[in-house]
C-alpha cells in the first residue's frame, strides 16, 4: 500500500488513521494552544537505557583510537548498495556532520548536533538531508560494535572529523560527551511553511515550495523578485527555506544572483554564530571535498524517509533513474564537482574561483549552476576514470567572489593556503562544538589546549571554597546588607539566562556584572548596580579575612543570597554548592551575549506578548530553555509572585496580602471561583 502523499502534510486529503493516536487531534483544532508537551520530552519513558546509565562515563571507557581506525577504514570501503564517490565516503560524511551541527541558531540556542536529532523527523526527511539516510546506515556496523560507549550524536560529528583527517587536513581536535535523545525534539521552531522548500512565512514575500521537492525551485515563474537584496528573515530562523540547513545554493528563491546570495549567506551563517572569515573558511574548506548530485530529473526520486513505506526500514528518496545510485544519484538536483582532488584537501576551490570567468548553465535536473568559461575538462568523474569535466560552481559559491567583503577574505585565503587550512580547522571545530556548553562537559583525548572566546570561558577555580560555617555566616551578612526581594530578583536574573540547548548563560561567571547583561532592562539596571555594590563589599570583607586561602566569588554570593532570601521567606533549607567563578570582560563576547537578553520573562513579569505570540506562550518557551518541567514552571511562577519578585517591583500578579513570604496565596486567589478576571 502506498503511503499518503508527502511534501504538504497540512493539505493531505486521505482519511486519517483510526487507531490510538489517530484522528483529528487537539493541535488540529487549536494549533496555537499552549504546547506544554515540550516541557515533558526526553524522559525515562523514551530512553532505552536504564536510569543508572551515565554516558560520560561510558564514553571514557571507549576504545577511541580503535573507533577512529574503524571510521578511517570505512571511508574507502565502498559498498555496492551505495557506492562511494571517487571511492571515498569523505564528502558524504563531511556533509552528514555539517548538517547535524549546522541547524544551530544563536537566538534560542536550539538545533545543532548535541543530541543526535538527525535520526528523527523532521530532520531525517528534510530535502537538504537527502541521501544522509545512507550515511547513517553505513555507520550502523560501527555503532553496533561500540554500542552505548559512543552516542549517535558524537558518532555523526566524529565521523565528519575523521573524514577530513583521512583526506589530508589535520583538525584542531574533538570533544565527546553528547548524550543521545530518543524522540524528535518538538520544541524547535523550524518555520511556519506547509510545504518543503517553501519560505512564504519566514519572508514577507517568500514563495511556497514546489509540488514535488527536488530541484529547490524549478518554477521559472517564481524567479522574478524585487526584494532578494533587502528582505529580512524572521527570527529565530537561520535557514532560507523550510527543509534547508543553510541557503538556497541556486541563489535566493532560485534566482542565480551571487550578490543576493551573499546577503542570504551572511544572514544565515551569522545566525549560526559565524563571522565573515569563518563563513568563507567553512564554505571554501567544505567544498574542497566531494560533489553535488543531480544526474537526472528529480521526478525520479520518491518520498523522504518519513513518507516511505515500512519496507524501506528508514530509507527514503528511492531513485528510479537508471541504477539509482553511484553515477545516477539525485540529491539536490545540482551536478557540481568543485576541484580536481575531491577526496584530498587543497586550495583548488578558491584557485578556480578567481582563475576563471563563469557562465550560467542548467544541471541535468534543471537546477541553476555555473561552469568555467573557456576551461579545459580536467575534473575527474566520480566513477568513470575516462571521463573529465569542466570546473563548476554553485551560485552560493560565487557569492564569495562577488560580495566585496567575502572577496577580500577569499583572495587572502587563495594566496595563503595555510591561513585557509587554519581558519577552516578552527571554524569546523566551532561548528561541531558551539552548542556543547562549557569545557567541563567535554570528554576525550583530543580536546585542544587552545581556549576560544566562543566557549564563554571561565577562570580556573584556584582557591579553596567556602565551607558550611562560612555559608551560614555569609547568609546572615547578605540578608542584613540587601533587601531579600532584591537578592531573589538578582539571583533569578543571573541564573535564568541559562539555555538548555547550547548550555550558555546561567549564574556561573556572574556575567550579570558585565556588559551587556548589567544594562538589560529586564535586570533593572539601577537596582542591580546597588545590589552588586553591596555584594562586592561582602566579598571584600570575607576574602580579606578568610583563612587558608579561601575566597568567595560574586557568582556564589548571588546564588547564596537568593537562597538565603528564600529560606527566610519560607522557613526551609535550600541546598547550596559553592565553586562558581567570576568571568572577566576579556572572557565575554558582548555581541554574542546580546542574544541571551529576554524579550519576555513571565517568571518576573517582564515584557508581554505580541499579536503573533501570547505572553503565556513566551512563558512556556522560557521554561523550556531553562529545562523546567510543567510543575516546576508552575511553582516558580507562583513562588516568585508570592515573593514579590517582579522585575520592576510592581504589584501585577502579586496575589497576596503577605508579599515577601513564600505562601500559596497566588494559587488560592488565582483559582478562587468568586473572582472574575478581565483584560487590563
C-alpha positions in Angstrom: 0.0 0.0 0.0 1.4 3.4 -0.9 2.0 5.9 1.8 -0.1 9.1 1.9 1.2 12.0 -0.2 4.2 13.7 1.4 5.6 17.2 1.0 2.5 19.0 2.1 1.3 17.4 5.3 -1.3 20.0 6.1 -3.2 19.5 2.8 -3.4 15.8 2.7 -6.9 14.6 1.6 -6.7 11.0 2.7 -8.5 9.6 5.6 -6.6 9.7 8.9 -5.6 6.6 10.9 -8.4 5.5 13.1 -6.4 3.7 15.8 -4.9 5.0 19.0 -3.2 8.4 18.4 -5.0 8.9 15.1 -7.8 11.2 14.1 -8.2 14.9 14.4 -6.1 16.0 17.3 -6.2 19.0 19.7 -3.4 20.6 17.7 -5.6 20.4 14.6 -8.5 22.2 16.3 -6.4 24.6 18.3 -3.0 25.0 16.6 -2.0 27.9 18.8 -2.8 26.4 22.2 -0.1 26.1 24.9 2.4 23.4 24.0 3.2 22.0 27.4 4.4 18.8 25.8 7.7 20.4 25.1 8.3 20.5 28.9 8.0 16.7 29.2 10.3 15.5 26.4 13.2 13.1 26.6 12.2 11.3 29.8 13.0 7.9 31.0 9.9 6.6 29.2 11.5 7.2 25.8 15.1 6.4 26.8 16.1 2.7 26.3 18.9 2.9 28.8 18.3 2.4 32.5 18.2 5.3 34.9 21.7 4.4 36.1 23.4 4.8 32.7 25.9 7.6 32.5 27.0 8.4 29.0 30.0 10.5 30.0 31.4 7.5 32.0 30.6 5.1 29.1 32.5 7.4 26.7 35.5 7.4 28.9 35.8 3.6 28.5 35.6 3.8 24.7 38.5 2.5 22.6 38.7 5.9 21.0 41.7 5.2 18.7 40.1 1.9 17.7 37.0 3.7 16.7 38.9 6.3 14.7 40.7 3.5 12.9 37.5 1.8 12.0 36.0 5.1 10.7 39.1 5.7 8.6 38.8 2.2 7.1 35.1 2.8 6.3 36.0 5.9 4.2 37.3 3.7 1.4 35.2 0.6 2.0 32.8 1.3 -0.9 29.5 -0.7 -0.7 27.7 -1.9 -3.8 24.3 -0.8 -2.4 25.6 2.8 -2.1 28.9 3.2 -3.8 31.4 5.9 -2.6 32.0 8.9 -4.9 35.6 8.7 -6.1 36.0 5.6 -4.0 35.8 7.6 -0.8 32.9 8.4 1.5 34.6 11.5 2.9 32.4 14.1 1.2 29.3 12.3 2.3 30.3 12.1 5.9 31.5 15.7 6.0 28.0 16.7 4.8 26.4 14.4 7.4 28.4 16.1 10.2 27.9 19.6 8.8 24.1 19.1 8.5 23.9 17.7 12.0 25.7 20.6 13.7 24.5 23.2 11.2 20.9 23.5 12.5 22.1 25.5 15.5 21.0 29.1 15.7 22.1 31.9 18.2 18.7 33.3 19.1 17.5 30.5 21.3 20.4 28.0 21.3 18.2 25.3 19.8 19.2 23.0 17.0 22.7 21.7 16.5 24.3 18.3 16.8 24.2 18.0 20.6 21.7 15.1 20.8 21.6 13.2 17.5 18.4 14.7 16.3 19.3 14.0 12.6 17.9 10.5 13.3 14.4 11.8 13.8 11.7 13.8 11.9 11.7 16.4 10.6 15.5 16.5 10.1 15.8 12.9 8.8 13.4 13.8 6.0 14.4 17.4 5.1 15.1 17.7 1.4 18.6 19.1 2.3 19.4 15.8 4.1 18.6 13.6 1.1 21.0 10.6 1.0 22.1 11.1 4.6 19.9 8.1 5.4 22.6 6.1 3.6 25.4 7.7 5.5 23.8 6.8 8.8 23.2 3.2 7.6 26.9 2.9 6.6 27.7 3.8 10.2 25.4 1.1 11.7 28.0 -1.7 11.9 30.4 0.6 13.7 27.7 1.8 16.1 26.8 -1.9 16.8 30.4 -2.7 17.6 30.9 0.2 20.1 27.4 0.2 21.5 26.5 2.7 24.2 30.1 3.9 24.5 29.5 6.2 21.6 26.3 8.1 21.0 24.9 8.7 17.6 25.3 12.4 18.3 29.1 12.0 18.9 29.4 9.5 16.1 27.9 11.7 13.5 30.3 14.6 14.3 33.4 12.5 15.0 32.9 10.7 11.6 33.0 14.1 9.9 36.2 15.0 11.7 37.8 11.6 10.7 36.7 12.1 7.1 38.5 15.4 6.8 41.6 13.9 8.5 41.6 11.0 6.1 41.6 13.4 3.2 44.7 15.1 4.4 43.9 18.0 6.8 44.8 17.8 10.5 42.0 19.0 12.7 42.0 21.2 15.8 40.6 18.3 17.9 37.4 16.7 19.0 35.4 16.6 22.2 32.8 13.9 23.0 30.1 14.0 25.6 26.9 14.5 23.6 24.2 12.1 25.0 21.5 10.9 22.6 17.9 11.7 22.9 15.4 9.1 21.6 12.5 11.1 20.3 12.0 14.1 18.0 12.5 17.5 19.6 9.2 19.2 19.4 10.4 22.5 20.9 12.3 23.8 17.8 10.5 26.3 15.6 11.7 25.3 12.1 9.4 27.7 10.3 5.7 28.0 9.6 5.6 26.9 6.0 3.3 24.0 5.0 5.4 22.8 2.0 9.0 21.6 1.8 11.4 24.2 0.5 8.8 27.0 0.9 9.8 30.3 2.5 6.5 32.2 2.3 6.3 32.6 6.1 9.9 33.3 7.0 10.0 36.1 4.4 7.3 38.7 4.0 7.2 38.0 0.2 8.6 34.5 0.1 7.4 31.6 -2.1 5.7 28.3 -1.5 7.7 25.3 -2.2 7.5 23.2 -5.3 4.8 20.5 -5.5 7.5 17.8 -5.6 10.7 18.6 -3.7 13.8 18.0 -5.7 15.4 20.9 -7.5 15.0 23.6 -5.0 13.0 25.9 -7.1 12.4 24.8 -10.7 9.5 27.1 -11.4 10.6 29.9 -13.7 7.5 32.0 -12.8 8.7 32.3 -9.3 12.1 33.8 -10.1 11.3 37.4 -10.5 11.5 39.0 -7.1 12.4 42.6 -6.2 13.3 42.1 -2.6 16.1 39.5 -2.6 18.6 42.2 -1.9 16.6 43.7 1.0 14.3 41.1 2.6 14.6 40.1 6.2 14.5 36.5 7.6 12.3 36.1 10.6 13.8 35.2 13.9 14.9 32.8 15.3 15.4 31.1 11.9 18.7 30.8 10.1 17.8 28.8 7.0 16.4 30.4 3.9 13.8 27.7 3.2 11.8 25.1 5.1 13.9 21.9 4.9 17.2 23.5 4.1 20.2 23.7 6.5 21.5 27.0 5.1 20.7 28.9 1.9 19.4 28.0 -1.5 22.6 27.1 -3.4 20.9 28.1 -6.7 20.5 31.6 -5.3 17.7 33.3 -3.4 14.5 31.6 -4.3 16.3 30.0 -7.2 17.5 33.3 -8.7 21.1 32.8 -9.8 22.4 36.1 -8.3 25.7 35.7 -6.4 25.5 39.1 -4.7 22.0 38.5 -3.4 23.1 35.0 -2.4 25.9 36.6 -0.3 23.4 38.5 1.6 21.5 35.4 2.5 24.7 33.6 3.4 25.8 36.4 5.8 22.4 36.3 7.5 22.3 32.5 7.8 25.9 32.0 8.9 25.7 35.0 11.2 22.7 33.4 12.9 24.8 30.3 13.4 27.4 32.4 15.3 29.9 32.6 12.4 31.6 35.8 11.2 32.6 36.6 7.7 36.0 34.9 7.9 34.6 31.8 9.5 31.9 31.7 6.8 34.3 31.9 3.9 36.6 29.3 5.6 33.7 26.8 6.1 32.4 27.1 2.6 35.8 27.1 0.8 37.1 24.3 3.0 34.0 22.2 2.9 33.8 22.5 -0.9 37.3 21.3 -1.2 35.7 17.8 -0.9 33.1 15.8 -2.7 30.4 16.8 -5.2 26.7 17.5 -5.5 24.3 15.1 -7.1 21.8 15.9 -9.9 22.3 13.2 -12.5 18.8 13.4 -13.9 15.2 14.7 -13.4 14.2 14.9 -9.8 10.8 13.4 -10.7 12.6 10.0 -10.4 13.0 10.4 -6.7 10.3 9.1 -4.4 9.3 10.1 -0.9 11.5 11.0 2.0 12.1 8.5 4.9 9.0 9.6 6.9 6.8 9.3 3.8 8.3 6.0 2.6 6.8 2.6 3.2 7.7 0.4 6.2 9.6 -1.9 3.9 12.2 0.8 3.4 13.2 0.5 7.0 14.2 4.1 7.5 15.5 4.7 3.9 13.9 7.3 1.7 14.4 9.1 -1.6 14.3 5.9 -3.7 15.7 6.8 -7.1 14.3 5.3 -10.3 16.8 7.0 -12.6 18.9 4.3 -14.2 20.7 2.5 -11.4 19.5 5.0 -8.8 22.9 5.2 -7.1 26.6 6.0 -7.9 26.8 8.0 -11.1 22.9 8.1 -11.2 22.4 9.7 -7.8 20.0 12.6 -7.5 20.0 14.6 -4.3 19.8 18.4 -4.7 19.4 18.4 -8.5 22.7 20.2 -8.8 25.7 18.5 -10.5 28.9 20.1 -9.4 32.4 18.8 -8.7 34.5 21.7 -7.3 38.1 20.5 -7.6 40.4 18.1 -9.3 41.2 16.5 -6.0 37.7 15.9 -4.4 39.0 13.5 -1.8 42.1 15.4 -0.9 42.5 18.7 1.0 43.5 21.5 -1.4 43.1 25.2 -2.2 41.8 24.5 -5.7 38.3 25.7 -4.9 39.5 29.3 -4.4 42.1 28.9 -7.1 39.5 28.1 -9.7 37.0 30.7 -8.4 39.4 33.5 -9.3 41.1 31.9 -12.3 38.0 31.5 -14.4 35.1 33.5 -15.5 31.8 31.7 -15.0 28.8 31.1 -17.3 25.3 30.2 -16.1 24.0 26.8 -17.0 21.4 24.2 -16.1 22.2 20.9 -14.4 20.8 17.7 -15.9 18.0 18.1 -13.4 17.3 21.7 -14.4 19.0 23.4 -11.5 20.8 26.7 -11.7 24.6 26.4 -11.6 27.7 27.7 -13.2 30.5 26.4 -15.4 34.0 27.8 -16.0 34.2 29.7 -19.3 36.8 28.5 -21.8 38.2 25.9 -19.4 39.5 22.5 -20.3 37.8 19.4 -18.9 40.2 18.2 -16.2 37.9 17.5 -13.2 37.7 13.7 -12.6 34.4 11.9 -12.8 33.3 10.2 -9.6 33.0 6.8 -11.2 34.4 6.7 -14.8 38.2 7.3 -15.0 37.9 8.1 -18.7 35.5 11.0 -18.2 36.6 14.5 -17.3 34.5 17.6 -16.5 34.9 21.3 -16.5 35.1 23.1 -13.2 31.6 24.1 -11.9 30.3 26.2 -9.1 27.1 27.0 -7.3 25.6 30.5 -7.1 26.3 30.4 -3.4 30.0 29.6 -4.2 30.3 32.6 -6.5 28.9 34.8 -3.7 32.4 34.5 -2.1 33.9 36.2 -5.2 31.3 38.9 -6.0 30.5 40.1 -2.5 33.1 42.8 -1.7 33.8 41.7 1.9 33.8 38.0 1.1 36.0 38.6 -1.9 38.8 40.2 0.2 38.8 37.2 2.6 38.6 34.7 -0.3 41.6 36.3 -2.1 43.6 36.3 1.0 42.9 32.6 1.6 43.6 31.9 -2.1 47.0 33.4 -1.8 47.7 31.9 1.6 46.6 28.3 1.7 48.0 27.8 5.2 45.7 30.5 6.5 42.7 28.8 4.9 43.7 25.5 6.5 44.0 27.0 9.9 40.8 29.1 9.6 38.8 26.1 8.3 40.0 23.8 11.0 39.1 26.2 13.8 35.7 27.2 12.2 34.9 23.5 11.8 35.7 22.8 15.4 33.5 25.7 16.4 30.7 24.4 14.2 30.8 21.0 15.9 31.2 22.2 19.4 29.3 25.5 19.5 26.4 24.0 21.4 28.3 21.8 23.8 28.5 24.3 26.6 31.4 24.8 29.0 34.6 22.9 28.6 33.8 20.9 31.8 31.4 18.9 29.7 33.9 18.0 27.1 35.4 14.5 27.2 38.1 12.7 25.3 41.8 12.6 24.4 41.6 15.2 21.6 40.4 18.3 23.4 42.5 21.2 22.2 44.6 23.2 24.6 43.7 26.5 22.9 40.7 28.2 24.6 38.3 30.0 22.3 36.2 33.1 23.2 33.0 31.4 21.7 33.2 28.8 24.5 32.3 31.6 27.1 35.4 30.6 29.0 35.7 30.9 32.8 38.8 31.3 35.1 40.1 28.2 36.8 39.0 27.7 40.4 42.3 28.2 42.0 41.4 28.5 45.7 39.6 26.6 48.5 35.8 27.3 48.5 33.7 28.3 51.4 32.5 25.7 53.9 29.3 25.2 55.8 30.3 27.6 58.6 31.2 30.2 56.1 28.0 29.7 54.2 25.9 30.2 57.4 27.8 33.4 58.3 27.6 34.8 54.8 23.8 34.2 54.6 23.4 36.4 57.7 25.6 39.1 56.3 23.8 39.1 52.9 20.4 39.4 54.4 21.5 42.4 56.5 23.1 44.1 53.5 20.5 43.7 50.9 16.7 43.6 50.8 15.6 39.9 50.5 13.4 40.5 47.5 16.3 42.2 45.6 18.5 39.2 46.4 15.9 36.9 44.8 15.4 39.1 41.7 19.2 39.3 41.2 19.7 35.6 41.6 16.9 34.9 39.2 18.2 37.4 36.7 21.7 35.8 36.8 20.6 32.2 36.7 17.7 32.5 34.2 20.0 33.3 31.3 20.7 29.6 31.1 19.7 27.8 27.9 19.4 24.0 27.8 20.0 23.9 24.1 23.6 25.3 23.9 24.3 25.3 27.6 25.1 29.0 27.6 24.3 31.5 30.3 23.5 30.8 33.9 24.9 32.0 37.2 28.4 30.7 36.9 30.7 33.5 35.8 28.5 36.2 37.3 28.3 37.9 33.9 25.4 39.8 35.1 28.1 42.2 36.4 29.3 42.8 32.9 28.0 44.3 29.6 25.6 43.7 28.1 23.7 42.0 31.0 24.2 44.8 33.5 22.3 47.1 31.2 19.4 44.9 30.2 16.0 46.5 31.1 14.8 43.1 32.5 17.6 43.3 35.1 16.5 46.7 36.4 20.0 48.2 36.0 19.7 50.8 38.7 18.7 48.3 41.4 21.2 45.7 40.1 24.0 48.2 40.4 23.1 48.8 44.1 22.8 45.1 44.8 26.2 44.3 43.2 27.9 47.0 45.1 26.6 45.5 48.4 27.7 42.0 47.3 31.2 43.3 46.4 31.6 44.7 49.9 30.6 41.4 51.4 33.1 39.6 49.1 35.9 42.0 50.1 35.2 41.6 53.8 35.3 37.8 53.5 38.2 37.4 51.1 40.4 39.8 53.1 39.8 38.0 56.4 39.3 34.3 55.4 42.0 31.9 56.4 43.6 29.1 54.4 43.3 31.0 51.1 39.5 30.6 51.0 37.7 33.0 48.7 34.1 33.6 47.7 33.1 34.7 44.2 30.3 37.2 43.3 28.7 34.3 41.4 28.5 32.3 44.5 27.2 35.2 46.6 24.5 36.0 44.0 23.2 32.4 44.3 23.7 32.2 48.0 21.9 35.5 48.5 18.9 34.3 46.6 18.9 31.0 48.6 19.1 32.8 51.9 16.2 35.1 51.0 14.0 32.1 50.0 14.9 30.4 53.3 13.9 33.5 55.3 10.6 33.8 53.4 9.7 30.1 53.6 11.4 28.7 56.7 13.0 26.0 54.7 16.6 24.9 54.0 17.8 25.5 50.4 20.8 23.3 49.3 23.8 25.3 48.1 27.0 24.1 46.4 29.9 26.6 46.2 32.6 26.7 43.5 31.4 29.3 40.9 33.9 31.7 39.5 33.7 35.3 38.1 34.3 35.8 34.4 36.2 38.8 33.1 35.4 41.3 30.4 38.1 39.7 28.2 36.3 36.3 28.5 33.0 37.8 27.5 31.9 38.4 23.9 29.4 41.2 24.3 27.7 40.8 20.9 27.3 37.1 21.5 25.7 37.6 24.9 23.2 40.0 23.4 21.2 37.0 22.1 20.5 35.9 25.7 18.6 39.1 26.6 15.0 38.2 27.4 12.3 39.8 25.3 9.7 38.4 27.6 10.2 36.7 31.0 6.9 35.8 32.6 8.6 34.5 35.7 9.4 38.0 36.8 6.6 39.7 34.8 8.8 41.3 32.3 7.6 42.1 28.8 4.4 41.0 27.1 3.1 39.0 24.2 2.8 40.1 20.6 0.0 39.8 18.1 1.6 36.5 17.0 2.8 35.1 20.3 0.9 35.3 23.5 2.6 36.1 26.8 1.9 32.6 28.2 3.5 31.1 25.1 6.6 33.1 25.8 6.5 31.7 29.4 6.4 28.1 28.2 9.2 28.8 25.8 11.3 30.3 28.5 10.6 27.4 30.8 11.8 25.0 28.1 15.0 26.9 27.6 15.5 26.6 31.4 14.8 22.8 31.1 11.9 23.1 33.5 9.0 20.7 33.8 5.4 22.0 33.8 5.1 21.6 37.6 8.5 23.4 38.1 7.4 26.2 35.8 4.1 26.5 37.7 5.6 26.5 41.2 8.3 29.0 40.2 5.7 31.5 38.8 3.6 31.2 41.9 6.5 31.4 44.2 8.1 34.4 42.6 4.8 36.2 42.7 4.4 35.5 46.4 8.0 36.6 47.0 7.2 40.0 45.3 9.8 39.3 42.6 8.5 41.3 39.7 11.5 42.8 37.8 10.3 46.4 38.4 8.8 46.0 41.9 5.3 46.4 40.5 2.3 44.7 42.1 1.0 43.0 39.0 0.2 39.3 39.7 1.2 39.6 43.4 -2.0 38.0 44.6 -1.3 38.1 48.3 -1.6 40.4 51.3 1.7 38.9 52.5 4.3 39.8 49.8 7.7 38.5 50.5 6.5 35.4 52.3 6.6 32.1 50.4 2.9 31.2 50.6 0.5 29.5 48.3 -1.7 32.7 48.2 -1.1 33.1 44.5 -2.7 29.8 43.7 -5.5 30.2 46.2 -6.5 33.6 44.8 -6.0 32.6 41.2 -8.3 29.7 41.5 -11.0 31.4 43.6 -14.2 30.8 41.8 -15.6 34.1 43.1 -13.0 36.1 41.2 -13.8 37.4 37.7 -10.9 38.3 35.5 -10.8 41.0 32.8 -8.1 42.1 30.4 -6.1 45.1 31.6 
